[in-house]
Amino acid sequence: MSGSQISQDDIPDLYSRLAPVYDLWARLTESHSRDRSLELAAIQNGESVLEVAVGTGLAFEKIVSSNRYGRNEGIELAESMLRRAENRLSLSEGNYRLQPGDARALDFPDASFDVLLNSYMLDLMPEEDFIPVLTEFKRVLRPGGRLVITGMTRGEHWYNGIWEHIYRLNPAWLGGCRGIQVQPYLRQLGFTDMQREFISQMSFPSEIVFARAPASRN
Ligand SMILES: C[S@@+](CC[C@H](N)C(=O)[O-])C[C@H]1O[C@@H](n2cnc3c(N)ncnc32)[C@H](O)[C@@H]1O
């Protein structure tokens, strides 16, 4: 895994350029993984759910419609992406709140959520942010709460390598995302019941990782 070439300070600018084309990209390369992440999350109507980095709201819209009587919170760092998510959700009848926020310092009390979803965000962050961010995820999940993280991973087939090559040419073309594996970090923090799936869509390699927050808070 190479280090991130994009600073978090540059994310709002980068994503204000990518926002208009993001949905097309996402449909072509990420839609299967995003759908599978929602299946693995198995949200029950009435639960308390947080999506970190909602982007344009592709998953958040589905979360809200499957959890109309529950609590749905979504946060996002880039204003341009958040605005698109707000537009997408504007006709939704479910109970939700979208707000600006940073995964590195979540503005929610401990043990607030049954489920936390996060897609294609850790893979653009510097590696030194992984443990602090995942520690925040663990803090806001109730003990035993479900975490589903989706992101670009290292390819399992030779043709997946083309994406690492594109990243080396210009990380911005991939929205700053490069292949990572999240399980070792989750293990380090005591997450349990881990399950990983690999999906290649248009040769773009993604992992979907399910885990439960530890039963005790140590
Ligand atoms: C590749 S997009 C994925 C968007 C959405 N999760 C999806 O799967 O469609 C990455 C998103 O992560 C957001 N992001 C990056 N760093 C973040 C942070 N520290 N806190 C919250 N959002 C962040 C970006 O602004 C961008 O919208």
The ligand as a Gaussian input file, in Angstrom:
#p B3LYP/6-31G(d) Opt

LIG

0 1
 C      -14.755000       8.869000      -2.875000
 S      -15.908000       9.907000      -2.057000
 C      -17.067000       8.721000      -1.392000
 C      -18.411000       9.316000      -1.070000
 C      -19.450000       8.343000      -0.542000
 N      -19.041000       7.744000       0.705000
 C      -19.703000       7.277000      -1.554000
 O      -19.278000       6.125000      -1.353000
 O      -20.326000       7.603000      -2.580000
 C      -14.973000      10.369000      -0.619000
 C      -15.722000      11.327000       0.257000
 O      -15.081000      11.385000       1.537000
 C      -15.172000      12.717000       1.993000
 N      -14.169000      12.904000       3.048000
 C      -12.826000      12.885000       2.916000
 N      -12.223000      13.071000       4.101000
 C      -13.220000      13.219000       5.017000
 C      -13.245000      13.443000       6.413000
 N      -12.108000      13.586000       7.131000
 N      -14.433000      13.534000       7.043000
 C      -15.593000      13.411000       6.332000
 N      -15.643000      13.220000       5.005000
 C      -14.463000      13.104000       4.345000
 C      -14.927000      13.521000       0.726000
 O      -15.290000      14.859000       0.855000
 C      -15.759000      12.753000      -0.291000
 O      -17.079000      13.200000      -0.351000

